[in-house]
Amino acid sequence: MGIKFSNNAGTIISADVTSDATSILVDDASEFPTLGAGDWCYATIIGSFGIEIVKVTAITGNNMVVERAKDNTSALAFTSSDRFELRNNAAMFEDITAAAVISLNHSAITTVTDAGISTYNFTYNPNFVTVYINRQILREAEYTATNGTSITFIVSLNVGDEIETTTTTGA
């Protein structure tokens, strides 16, 4: 679910388009990305009256369902044979950047009070977790962290040891 791309996608508009139309018929949509529920791509329409960037939210056959006047452009009327192309634009890069935001989360320090306890509860991303004891990074062979809610230590813990984690969330 998100922004989709394809290389060098382009076609022409098959029928005149009014400035308030949300459906645009094109000659051949086969070069454009396949869009599932929640997916989109951006297209640039180039005509004799100017350029408009649209957000394509669905493609059925050669019919493009669009949101008009994106990326500081205005909704314009277009005529058949005007170009409809997937081009780079600022809105596309802003969407990519927003989707790629990753947050680093640092746990509170947990102090070991019983050397006999080897499992501690932390919330973490099992694919991206770093575990520390006394501010020293542990190797993955020194703990087990697979379920996102608890970490079992293979190394010996001592009373007073400080356990903490960092993990990522986001893209």
N, C-alpha and C positions, 0 to 999 in steps of 0.2 A: 504494500500500500504506500504510494508516494509518487514522486516525479519519475517519469520514464523518458527514455531517449532512444533514438535510432540515428544511424549515420546518413547524412545527405538526403533526408526525406523532403520531398517536394512534389507538388502537383499544381494543377490549375483549378480554379473555381468553375463549376459546370453551369451555374445559373446565377443571375443577379442576386445580390444580397443587400437588404436594407440595413440601415444603421442600428436597428433594434432587433435584428434576427439573432436567435440563439442556436440555430441549426444551419450548417453550411454544407451544401452538396459539392463534392469535389470530383474530379475526373478519375483519380486513382489513389486510394488511401493505403495501398499495400505496403508502402515504404515506411509508414508511420508505426510507432510502437504499439503493441497490443496493450490495451488498457483494461484492467480489472476494476472491481469495485474499489473506490477510493483512490484510484490512480489518475494521473493527469500528465499532460505535456504542454508545452507552449508552442504556439505557431505564430509566424509573422505573415500578415497578408500585405502584399505589395500591389498597389493599384495606381491608377492615374490620379486619384485624389489624395494619395498619401499612403502612409504605413500605419498599420494597427497590429498590436500584439494581443493575442487571445489565449485563453487557457482552455485547452481541449480536455473535457472531462469524460467523454465517451466517443467511441467510434463504432458505428454499425454500418457495415458495408462501406459505402463511400460517403456516408453522412457523418459530419463532425458536429458534436454538441459542444458549444463553446460558451465561455463567459467572456464578455466583450470588454474592450478598453483597459487592458492590463498594462502594467509597467509604464504608467504616465502617458499612455496614448489615448486617443479619442476614438469612439465608435464611429466608423465611417461607412458609407455605402460603397459596395464593390460590384464590378461587372464580371460576367462570365469571361473567362480567359485571364483574369487577374491571378497572380501567383499566390500560393498558400504553401509556406515552407517552415520546416522546423529549423530555427536558427538560434544561436546563442543570444541570450538577453539577460539583463540584470535580474529580473524576477526569477529566472531559472537558477542563477547562481545564489541568490538569496535563499531559495528553497533548499538547495543542496547544503548550504551552510547551516541552516536551521535544523536540518535532519541529521547533521553530523555532530551536533553539540554533545559533548560528553562531559559529565560531571564526575569529579573525583570526590568520593565520600570517605571521610576519616572517622573511625569509630572512637568512642570514648575509651580511655585506658581502663582496663580491668586488672585489678591487682589480685594475684593468686593468694588465697588465704588458707588453702588446704592442698598440700603437694599430692594428695591422693586423687584429686579430681583432674581428669585429662580432657574432658569435653566442656566447651564453653559456647554459649549462644551469642551469635552475631548475625546480623542481616547483611548479606553480601551477594555479589554477582559471582557464581561459581566459575565463570570463565575468566574473570578478571579480578583476582583478589591477591593481595600481598599481606603476609602475616609477619608480625614483629614480636619478638620477646626482648624486653629491655632495650628497645630501639634498634635491635639487630634484625635484619631480614632473615627469615627462615627459608630454607630450600623446600621445595614441594615434597621431598621425601621425608620431611620432618613433621608433617601434619597431614590430615585428611580434611578436605573442604569440598564437598560435592553437592550438598543439598540446598545451599543458600541460607541456612538458618543456624548451623552449628559447625564448630571446628573441633576436631579431635587431634590432640597433640601426641605425636609418637616420641618426641624428645621428652626428657624428664623436666618437670616443672618444680620450682622451689617456691616456698612461701616468700612473698614479696616480689616475685617476678611480675613485670608489667606486660600485659598482652594488649596489642592493638592491631587494627586492620585498616587497609585502604582498599577501596573497590570503586569500580566505575558504574555509572548508570547512563543511559542515553543510547546513542547510536551504537 
